[in-house]
Amino acid sequence: MNKKNRTKKQNKKSNKSAGFYIDDRDMTGKRCEECGWGTYTETSFFNDMCGTLNCNRCDHVVKRYRSRKEQALEKAVHKSLQNVKNDLGLTYSDLSKMLDCEVKLLKRSSLEGFLPIGDFRDNSRMRSAFTNLLSIFINLSITFSSKKVRRTWLKTKHPILNKPPIEIMKEGLEGLISVQNYLERVDSR
């Protein structure tokens, strides 16, 4: 083992006892997940003791270090949303209506390459909407092999729904659930 690798391993072991890894993402100076305008800073010595940071605009509190598990989850959620958006031809406005979140959060996540997981962890309604949207996408992908056919199905008025599914999905969680139930009924026939 060379000296460089040994030093990295020793650093990881020594920092593990401090409660964080070198690989963990330090949130100091990052843009606030809540308001989107402020940045995270230490505002008192309690922040240092507790391992937290506060937004300098809205006082939102986050853990100073994000674990590798949280980082991986943030990237996976972001990548899943990007795949759904691109495949079904959705806009950020459509996604924000479906997930009941702000457009600026989704646009910012596309620039940064991850979606702040705090929004999903703290908001069970958004988490449910996300899982229903993924479920709809998976069902459509299984049923229709072509991206073009999936988009056409979403934009076509269905007799039972009395509207195109995409319009119902934009109503939020309830719309996503009704489209998912409709898909399951159609597939079971």
VMD Tcl script that draws the C-alpha trace (Angstrom):
set ca {
  {0.00 0.00 0.00}
  {1.46 3.34 -0.98}
  {1.79 6.30 1.35}
  {-1.04 8.32 -0.28}
  {-3.67 5.53 0.14}
  {-2.54 4.83 3.70}
  {-2.94 8.52 4.59}
  {-6.50 8.63 3.13}
  {-7.50 5.54 5.12}
  {-6.00 6.96 8.31}
  {-7.85 10.26 7.74}
  {-11.15 8.43 7.21}
  {-10.65 6.43 10.39}
  {-9.72 9.48 12.44}
  {-12.62 11.58 11.08}
  {-15.13 8.76 11.53}
  {-14.81 9.17 15.28}
  {-15.57 12.89 14.83}
  {-18.90 11.95 13.15}
  {-18.12 12.67 9.50}
  {-16.05 11.39 6.61}
  {-13.77 13.40 4.35}
  {-16.13 12.43 1.49}
  {-19.15 13.96 3.25}
  {-20.38 17.17 1.66}
  {-19.95 20.25 3.82}
  {-23.07 22.42 3.49}
  {-21.28 25.64 4.54}
  {-21.85 28.31 1.91}
  {-24.37 26.21 -0.07}
  {-27.67 27.74 -1.22}
  {-30.62 27.27 1.15}
  {-32.98 24.40 0.26}
  {-35.92 26.19 1.87}
  {-35.88 29.77 0.54}
  {-33.40 29.32 -2.31}
  {-31.80 32.72 -1.67}
  {-29.71 32.53 1.48}
  {-26.62 30.46 2.21}
  {-25.81 28.19 5.14}
  {-23.45 29.60 7.76}
  {-22.60 29.08 11.41}
  {-24.53 31.69 13.36}
  {-23.45 30.75 16.87}
  {-21.15 28.42 18.75}
  {-24.17 26.09 19.21}
  {-24.04 25.39 15.49}
  {-20.50 24.15 15.88}
  {-21.39 22.00 18.90}
  {-24.52 20.51 17.29}
  {-23.08 20.11 13.79}
  {-25.75 22.30 12.21}
  {-25.89 25.39 10.00}
  {-28.50 28.14 9.61}
  {-29.61 29.97 6.49}
  {-28.59 33.62 6.73}
  {-31.97 34.70 5.27}
  {-34.75 32.40 6.53}
  {-32.94 30.70 9.47}
  {-33.60 27.20 8.04}
  {-31.45 24.62 9.89}
  {-29.60 21.71 8.26}
  {-26.95 19.20 9.31}
  {-23.53 20.53 8.40}
  {-22.38 17.35 6.70}
  {-24.38 15.22 4.29}
  {-23.55 11.54 4.39}
  {-22.58 9.60 1.30}
  {-25.90 7.75 1.56}
  {-27.86 11.02 1.44}
  {-25.72 12.25 -1.46}
  {-26.41 9.05 -3.42}
  {-30.13 9.31 -2.69}
  {-30.21 12.97 -3.81}
  {-28.55 12.05 -7.10}
  {-30.84 9.03 -7.64}
  {-34.00 11.09 -7.06}
  {-32.68 13.79 -9.40}
  {-31.76 11.28 -12.11}
  {-35.15 9.55 -11.86}
  {-37.00 12.85 -12.20}
  {-34.85 13.85 -15.18}
  {-35.58 10.50 -16.90}
  {-39.33 10.86 -16.32}
  {-39.27 14.49 -17.48}
  {-37.35 13.74 -20.67}
  {-39.17 10.53 -21.56}
  {-42.71 11.82 -21.03}
  {-41.98 15.28 -22.41}
  {-42.85 17.10 -19.19}
  {-41.81 20.63 -18.28}
  {-40.55 21.86 -14.91}
  {-43.92 23.55 -14.50}
  {-45.71 20.22 -15.03}
  {-43.44 18.46 -12.53}
  {-43.87 21.20 -9.93}
  {-47.67 20.87 -10.15}
  {-47.47 17.08 -9.85}
  {-45.01 17.08 -6.94}
  {-46.50 20.17 -5.27}
  {-43.17 21.98 -5.12}
  {-41.68 25.16 -6.54}
  {-40.38 25.35 -10.11}
  {-37.18 27.07 -8.94}
  {-36.31 24.04 -6.78}
  {-36.51 21.74 -9.80}
  {-34.61 24.12 -12.08}
  {-31.88 24.61 -9.48}
  {-31.59 20.85 -9.01}
  {-31.00 20.39 -12.74}
  {-28.09 22.84 -12.58}
  {-26.55 21.34 -9.43}
  {-27.08 17.69 -10.43}
  {-28.98 16.64 -7.31}
  {-32.33 17.29 -5.66}
  {-32.09 18.24 -1.97}
  {-33.40 15.19 -0.17}
  {-34.60 17.27 2.78}
  {-37.63 18.19 0.71}
  {-38.57 14.53 0.31}
  {-37.67 13.48 3.83}
  {-39.76 16.24 5.42}
  {-42.72 16.26 3.02}
  {-44.62 12.95 2.90}
  {-47.05 14.34 0.31}
  {-44.21 15.14 -2.09}
  {-42.65 11.73 -1.44}
  {-45.96 10.00 -2.24}
  {-46.40 12.07 -5.39}
  {-42.86 11.17 -6.49}
  {-43.41 7.42 -5.97}
  {-46.76 7.55 -7.82}
  {-45.18 9.46 -10.71}
  {-42.40 6.85 -10.95}
  {-44.98 4.08 -10.79}
  {-46.95 5.65 -13.66}
  {-43.74 5.99 -15.67}
  {-42.79 2.35 -15.06}
  {-46.28 1.11 -16.00}
  {-46.26 3.18 -19.18}
  {-42.76 1.93 -20.05}
  {-43.86 -1.68 -19.62}
  {-47.10 -1.20 -21.56}
  {-45.72 0.94 -24.41}
  {-42.25 0.37 -25.79}
  {-42.04 3.69 -27.66}
  {-41.49 7.11 -26.08}
  {-43.75 8.62 -28.75}
  {-46.64 6.26 -27.89}
  {-46.28 7.00 -24.16}
  {-46.48 10.75 -24.81}
  {-49.49 10.27 -27.11}
  {-51.27 8.15 -24.47}
  {-50.75 10.89 -21.86}
  {-52.15 13.61 -24.13}
  {-55.16 11.65 -25.45}
  {-58.57 12.04 -23.80}
  {-59.74 8.75 -22.26}
  {-63.45 7.90 -21.95}
  {-63.35 6.87 -18.30}
  {-61.17 9.80 -17.19}
  {-62.99 12.39 -19.36}
  {-59.64 14.23 -19.75}
  {-56.14 13.51 -20.93}
  {-54.15 11.79 -18.13}
  {-51.50 14.52 -18.20}
  {-54.11 17.10 -17.17}
  {-55.28 14.91 -14.28}
  {-51.69 14.30 -13.17}
  {-51.13 18.07 -12.92}
  {-53.75 18.19 -10.15}
  {-51.17 16.81 -7.74}
  {-51.10 13.69 -5.60}
  {-54.81 12.89 -6.03}
  {-54.50 13.15 -9.82}
  {-51.42 10.94 -9.87}
  {-53.18 8.31 -7.76}
  {-56.27 8.31 -10.02}
  {-54.15 7.93 -13.18}
  {-52.15 5.14 -11.51}
  {-55.38 3.34 -10.54}
  {-56.72 3.77 -14.08}
  {-53.52 2.30 -15.54}
  {-53.76 -0.69 -13.20}
  {-57.41 -1.30 -14.17}
  {-56.58 -1.10 -17.89}
  {-53.59 -3.44 -17.50}
  {-55.61 -6.02 -15.53}
  {-58.15 -6.49 -18.35}
}
mol new
graphics top color blue
foreach p $ca { graphics top sphere $p radius 0.5 }
foreach p [lrange $ca 0 end-1] q [lrange $ca 1 end] { graphics top cylinder $p $q radius 0.2 }
display resetview
